[in-house]
Amino acid sequence: MALFVIICKDKPGALETRLATRPVHLDYLNASGLVKAAGPLLSDEGNPIGSLLIIEAEDKAAVQALADNDPYTAAGVFESVEVQSWRVGVGSL
């Protein structure tokens, strides 16, 4: 198993859609069994403006599939989604 990060940036004006879709998004992530840690990226005012997910999976294709099928993706919340290989440098999960 390898570690990856998914870095998502929201489209401008997507906050209402994000909040409305949040329960099904969280259910989806919890059911995947792949998420080590996840949470919103925040503006200086404390509002969600994106997402950061740390994923443990067999390969990048599995992580891309997770991102592609995320309810936030289907709802059009994200302006950009980046999947990147990652490893712990300091600290632990």
C-alpha positions, 0 to 999 in steps of 0.5 A: 500500500502507498500513500497519496494526497488529493488536493482539491480547490473549490469553484468560486461560489461553491460553498452552498453546494459543498455544505448541501453535499457534505453528508453524502461526501462524508459517507462516501469517504468513510465507506471507501476504507482508503482515507487516513485523514481528510478535511477542508482547506480554509480561507482566512475567514475560516470558510471551506475553500477546498479539501485535502485528503491523505489516502492509502491505496494500492495505486494512483489509479485507485485514488483517481477513481476515488476522487472522480466518484466523490459526491463533491466532484459530481456536484461540481464543487471542485475547480481543480483536483490533483492526485499526488504520491506522498510519504510521511516526512515528519510525524506519523499517521 
